[in-house]
Amino acid sequence: MSPPTVSLVRCSDYASERVMDAVRQAVALLGGMEAFVQPGQKVLLKPNLVRGMEPNRAVTTHPTIVAAVARLVREAGGVPLIAESPGGPYSAPALRLAYRRSGMVRAAEEGGAELNYDTASSQVSHPEGQVLHRLDLIQPLLEADVVINLPKLKTHNLTVLTLGVKNLFGLVPGSLKISYHAKLVDREMFGEAMLDILTFARPTLTLMDAIVGMEGEGPSGGDPREIGAIVAGADCLAVDTVCAALVGVPPQDVLTTRLAVARGIITGRIEDIDMVGEDLASLVVPDFRGGIEAPIDPGLFPRPMRLLIQWLAPSPNGAENDSRGTSAMRLFTSGWMWRQLVARPQATKECIACSFCVKHCPVDAIEIIDGRALMDSKTCVRCYCCHELCPHDAISLSKPLLGRLLLPR
């Protein structure tokens, strides 16, 4: 089997013509948009719109990227539709607000695309899924002939980086994401679920907005970081592999990539990817700042602790009488020690008690007390939905002293 091809193109800023040239070049290196879109096909463009925020915040896929891809789709004879389900309610008013704030209205106008306001969804069977055998997905995905994945390169507190695979979680409608987080408390299970969505959606092309990414407390509370690149490929996981290396993160440190390697659907090695365009080394970003993670993966622990965690972890065969300590692992991940190792969300002085986090906490761990959100650390499952979705950026993440000492990253 031939290695996956990934194109890497330099792009210094979001000037429309510069982005158009760079996107065109990135796709041309892969055979042109005609290799992915046939005349008359319905093409779903899936940006990252975790919530409606201005493009300069580096939280969402930049509208010039979306507009450029839409133009190429139209040139190939396709019919582009911009569709996403941001966090929070999946409703036409919520979509209008997200599209307006993120610049997608302008992207649609400039690129000749439609914006999706259909909030219907369906539950579909996914026999190939390893964790999710049934998926709740937005209707535009199920009606599309082609899916083009347009993620934003950012840090993420559960998966280390938000890349192409994680971006597809936006195909799960609105507040149903909360129930997914609630039943996928274990990071490994969450990562496997993301791969299940990938293997169902099967994006034809993934094109990463890595012109300005986000470092620190992503995916919505970090800081913009200039990277200066567009990365594209037919293989979403290959694009993710290159993007991780681009910001100095070992590709298999990204949860979804590591789990994909275990499934045997990618090697997770840069050497096994056919790179075209710019030399990767010329664009690597030094000192890219990671976020605060919520680790169950033993690889994220200091080396002396890994053996303990691996011993406590359940056996792969899931046997009922697990000699390797299923019960111990359950106690560890729900007990005092676990709470010292993982970051916990806290409302800052910017909190205005709007109750948005209360409504969207999957385990009802938040209440408003004395005009500020208060998180119950014993109930909280560290899904970080509150941090990700707070409309006022009023949720911070912090580790107890022991956690900072043992897991400084």
C-alpha positions in Angstrom: 0.0 0.0 0.0 1.4 3.4 -1.0 2.1 5.9 1.9 -0.4 8.7 2.5 0.5 12.0 0.9 0.4 15.3 2.9 1.1 18.7 1.4 2.6 21.5 3.4 2.5 25.0 2.2 3.8 28.2 3.8 1.2 31.0 4.4 2.2 33.9 6.6 -1.2 35.6 7.2 -4.9 35.6 6.4 -4.9 38.0 3.5 -7.6 36.6 1.2 -5.5 36.3 -2.0 -2.5 34.9 -0.1 -4.7 32.3 1.5 -6.4 31.5 -1.8 -3.0 30.9 -3.5 -1.8 28.8 -0.6 -4.9 26.6 -0.4 -4.9 26.2 -4.2 -1.3 25.1 -4.1 -1.9 22.7 -1.1 -4.7 21.0 -3.0 -2.9 21.1 -6.3 -0.1 19.1 -4.8 -2.6 16.4 -4.0 -4.0 16.3 -7.6 -6.3 19.3 -7.5 -9.9 19.6 -6.1 -11.1 17.5 -9.1 -9.4 14.5 -7.4 -11.8 14.9 -4.5 -15.0 16.5 -5.9 -17.0 15.5 -8.9 -19.5 17.9 -10.7 -22.9 18.0 -9.0 -21.8 16.5 -5.7 -23.0 17.9 -2.4 -19.9 18.9 -0.4 -20.0 19.4 3.3 -17.3 21.8 4.6 -16.8 21.1 8.3 -14.9 24.0 10.0 -14.0 24.1 13.7 -16.7 26.4 15.3 -16.5 25.2 18.9 -18.4 28.3 19.7 -19.0 31.6 18.0 -15.9 33.7 18.5 -14.1 36.3 16.4 -11.5 34.9 13.9 -8.6 36.8 15.6 -9.0 34.7 18.8 -7.7 31.6 16.9 -10.5 29.5 18.3 -12.3 28.8 15.1 -11.2 27.9 11.5 -10.5 31.2 9.8 -13.2 32.3 7.3 -10.6 33.0 4.6 -9.7 29.3 4.7 -13.3 28.2 4.4 -14.0 30.7 1.6 -10.9 29.5 -0.4 -11.9 25.8 -0.1 -15.5 26.7 -1.1 -14.3 28.5 -4.2 -12.2 25.4 -5.3 -15.2 23.1 -4.7 -17.3 25.3 -7.0 -14.6 25.4 -9.6 -14.7 21.6 -9.6 -18.5 21.7 -10.1 -19.4 20.8 -6.5 -22.0 22.4 -4.3 -20.4 23.5 -1.0 -22.4 23.7 2.3 -20.8 25.0 5.5 -22.2 23.0 8.4 -21.2 22.6 12.0 -22.8 21.9 15.4 -21.1 24.2 17.9 -21.2 23.5 21.6 -24.5 24.4 23.3 -27.9 24.2 21.8 -28.2 23.1 18.2 -30.7 25.6 16.9 -31.1 28.0 14.0 -30.6 31.1 16.3 -27.4 29.6 17.8 -26.1 28.7 14.4 -26.8 32.3 13.1 -24.9 33.7 16.1 -21.9 31.3 15.6 -21.7 31.9 11.9 -21.8 35.7 12.3 -19.3 35.9 15.1 -16.8 33.5 13.5 -17.0 35.1 10.0 -18.7 32.2 8.3 -21.3 34.5 6.8 -18.5 36.3 5.0 -16.9 33.0 4.1 -20.1 31.8 2.5 -20.5 35.0 0.5 -16.9 35.1 -0.7 -16.7 31.4 -1.4 -20.2 30.9 -3.0 -21.3 28.4 -0.3 -24.5 27.9 1.6 -24.7 28.0 5.4 -26.6 25.1 7.0 -29.5 26.0 9.2 -31.1 22.5 9.2 -30.9 21.3 12.8 -32.2 17.8 12.1 -30.1 14.8 13.2 -30.3 11.1 13.0 -29.0 8.1 14.9 -27.2 5.7 12.6 -25.7 2.3 12.9 -21.9 2.0 12.8 -21.0 -1.7 13.0 -17.3 -0.9 12.6 -17.3 1.2 15.7 -15.2 -0.1 18.6 -16.8 2.1 21.3 -19.8 3.7 19.5 -21.9 1.3 17.5 -24.6 3.9 17.0 -23.8 7.5 16.3 -26.0 10.7 16.6 -25.0 12.9 13.7 -26.2 16.1 12.0 -28.3 15.6 9.0 -26.1 17.5 6.5 -23.4 14.9 7.0 -25.7 12.1 6.1 -26.9 13.8 3.0 -23.4 14.9 1.7 -21.6 13.1 -1.1 -18.2 14.5 0.0 -16.9 15.7 3.4 -14.1 18.2 3.6 -12.7 18.5 7.1 -11.3 22.0 7.9 -9.9 21.9 11.5 -7.9 24.5 13.4 -4.5 23.5 15.0 -5.0 24.0 18.7 -4.1 22.5 22.0 -6.8 20.4 23.8 -7.0 19.4 27.5 -8.2 15.8 26.7 -6.4 14.9 23.5 -3.3 17.1 23.8 -4.1 18.7 20.4 -7.3 19.4 18.5 -6.6 18.3 15.0 -8.6 16.6 12.1 -10.0 13.7 14.1 -11.1 15.7 17.1 -12.7 18.3 14.8 -15.2 15.7 13.6 -16.8 15.7 17.1 -18.7 18.7 15.9 -20.8 16.4 13.7 -22.5 15.3 16.9 -25.5 17.6 17.4 -25.4 20.3 20.0 -26.0 19.3 23.6 -25.8 15.5 22.7 -22.0 16.1 23.0 -22.6 16.4 26.7 -24.0 12.9 27.0 -21.1 11.6 25.0 -18.7 13.2 27.4 -20.7 11.8 30.4 -20.5 8.2 29.2 -16.9 8.5 27.8 -15.3 9.7 31.0 -12.1 7.6 30.4 -9.8 9.5 28.0 -9.0 6.3 26.2 -12.7 5.7 25.5 -13.2 9.2 24.4 -10.3 8.9 22.0 -11.7 5.6 20.6 -15.1 7.3 20.1 -13.4 10.1 18.1 -11.9 7.4 15.9 -15.3 5.8 15.5 -16.7 9.1 14.2 -13.8 9.4 11.8 -14.3 5.9 10.4 -18.0 6.7 9.8 -17.6 10.2 8.4 -14.5 9.3 6.3 -13.6 12.9 5.2 -12.4 12.9 1.6 -10.0 15.7 2.3 -8.6 17.3 5.5 -7.1 20.8 5.2 -5.7 22.2 8.4 -5.7 25.9 9.3 -2.3 26.2 10.8 -1.6 29.8 9.9 -2.3 30.9 13.4 -2.9 28.2 15.9 -3.6 28.1 19.6 -1.3 27.2 22.4 -1.8 27.0 26.1 -5.3 26.2 27.5 -7.1 25.2 24.2 -9.3 24.6 22.6 -10.9 28.0 23.4 -9.1 29.5 26.3 -5.5 29.6 25.1 -3.4 32.1 23.2 -2.9 32.6 19.4 0.4 31.4 18.1 1.8 32.1 14.6 2.7 28.9 12.8 2.4 30.0 9.2 1.3 26.8 7.4 -1.5 25.0 5.6 -1.5 21.3 5.8 -3.7 19.0 3.6 -4.2 15.4 2.8 -6.7 12.7 1.9 -5.8 10.8 5.1 -7.0 12.7 8.1 -4.7 10.9 10.5 -1.7 11.5 8.3 -2.5 15.2 8.4 -2.8 15.0 12.2 0.6 13.3 12.3 2.3 16.1 10.4 0.6 18.8 12.3 1.7 17.4 15.7 5.3 17.3 14.4 4.9 20.8 13.1 4.4 22.1 16.7 7.0 19.9 18.2 4.6 17.3 19.7 5.5 13.7 19.1 2.6 12.5 16.9 1.7 9.6 19.2 1.4 11.9 22.2 -1.9 12.9 20.5 -4.4 10.6 22.0 -6.4 9.8 18.8 -3.2 9.2 16.8 -1.8 6.8 19.3 -5.1 4.9 19.5 -5.2 4.8 15.6 -1.7 3.3 15.7 -3.0 0.6 18.0 -5.9 -0.1 15.6 -3.4 -0.5 12.8 -4.8 2.2 10.6 -1.7 4.4 10.6 1.9 4.1 11.8 2.0 7.5 13.4 5.5 8.0 11.9 6.5 11.0 9.8 8.9 8.8 7.9 5.9 6.8 6.6 4.2 9.9 5.0 5.0 11.2 1.5 5.5 14.9 2.3 5.2 17.3 -0.6 5.6 21.1 -0.7 7.6 22.9 1.9 10.2 21.1 4.0 8.7 20.3 7.4 11.8 21.3 9.3 11.7 24.8 7.9 8.3 25.4 9.5 8.5 23.6 12.9 7.4 25.9 15.7 9.8 26.0 18.7 8.6 26.0 22.3 4.9 25.5 21.4 3.1 25.7 24.8 0.9 22.8 25.7 -2.2 22.8 27.7 -3.2 21.3 31.1 -4.2 17.7 30.4 -6.6 15.3 32.1 -4.5 12.1 31.8 -5.4 8.5 32.2 -2.9 7.5 29.5 0.1 6.1 31.4 2.4 7.7 28.9 1.6 11.1 30.2 2.8 10.3 33.8 6.3 10.6 35.1 8.2 7.4 34.2 8.3 6.0 37.8 4.5 6.3 37.9 3.8 4.6 34.6 4.4 1.1 35.9 1.9 1.7 38.7 -0.8 3.0 36.3 -0.2 0.2 33.8 -0.5 -2.3 36.6 -3.7 -0.7 37.8 -5.2 -0.5 34.3 -7.7 -3.1 33.2 -6.5 -5.9 31.0 -7.2 -5.5 27.3 -9.4 -8.5 27.3 -11.8 -6.9 29.7 -12.1 -10.0 31.8 -14.5 -9.8 34.7 -12.0 -11.1 37.3 -9.2 -8.8 36.3 -6.0 -9.8 38.1 -4.3 -6.5 36.9 -6.5 -4.4 39.1 -9.7 -3.1 37.4 -11.2 -2.3 40.8 -8.0 -0.5 41.9 -8.0 1.6 38.8 -11.6 2.5 39.4 -10.7 3.6 42.9 -7.7 5.5 41.6 -9.5 7.5 39.0 -12.4 8.4 41.3 -10.4 9.0 44.5 -8.3 11.6 46.2 -5.1 10.7 44.4 -6.7 11.1 41.0 -8.1 14.5 41.9 -4.6 15.7 42.8 -3.2 14.8 39.4 -5.8 16.3 37.1 -6.7 19.9 36.4 -10.0 21.1 37.8 -12.1 23.9 36.4 -12.8 26.9 38.5 -14.8 30.1 37.8 -12.7 33.3 37.7 -13.7 36.8 38.7 -15.0 37.3 35.2 -17.9 34.9 35.9 -21.2 36.6 35.7 -23.3 33.7 36.9 -25.0 33.3 33.5 -25.5 29.5 34.2 -24.4 28.4 30.8 -21.9 26.0 32.4 -24.6 24.7 34.8 -26.9 23.9 31.9 -24.1 22.1 29.9 -22.3 20.1 32.6 -22.9 16.4 31.7 -22.8 15.3 35.4 -24.6 18.3 37.1 -21.4 19.2 39.0 -21.9 23.0 38.9 -24.2 25.3 40.7 -24.4 29.1 41.1 -23.5 30.2 44.7 -23.1 33.9 45.7 -23.1 35.1 42.1 -20.4 32.7 40.8 -20.3 29.2 39.4 -19.0 26.6 41.8 -17.7 23.2 40.6 -18.0 20.2 42.9 -14.6 18.5 42.4 -16.0 15.1 43.7 -18.7 15.0 41.0 -16.7 16.7 38.2 -15.5 14.2 35.6 -12.9 16.6 34.1 -14.5 16.7 30.6 -13.8 20.5 30.6 -17.0 21.3 28.8 -17.5 24.3 31.1 -14.0 25.6 30.2 -14.5 25.0 26.5 -18.0 26.5 26.2 -18.0 29.4 28.7 -19.2 32.4 26.6 -17.2 34.8 28.8 -13.9 32.8 29.1 -14.5 32.8 32.8 -13.4 29.2 33.6 -9.8 28.5 34.3 -8.0 25.2 34.8 -5.6 24.5 37.7 -4.0 21.5 39.3 -3.5 21.0 43.0 0.1 21.4 44.2 0.8 17.6 44.1 -0.4 17.5 40.5 1.8 20.4 39.5 4.8 18.7 41.0 4.2 15.3 39.5 2.8 16.4 36.2 4.2 19.8 35.4 3.0 19.8 31.8 
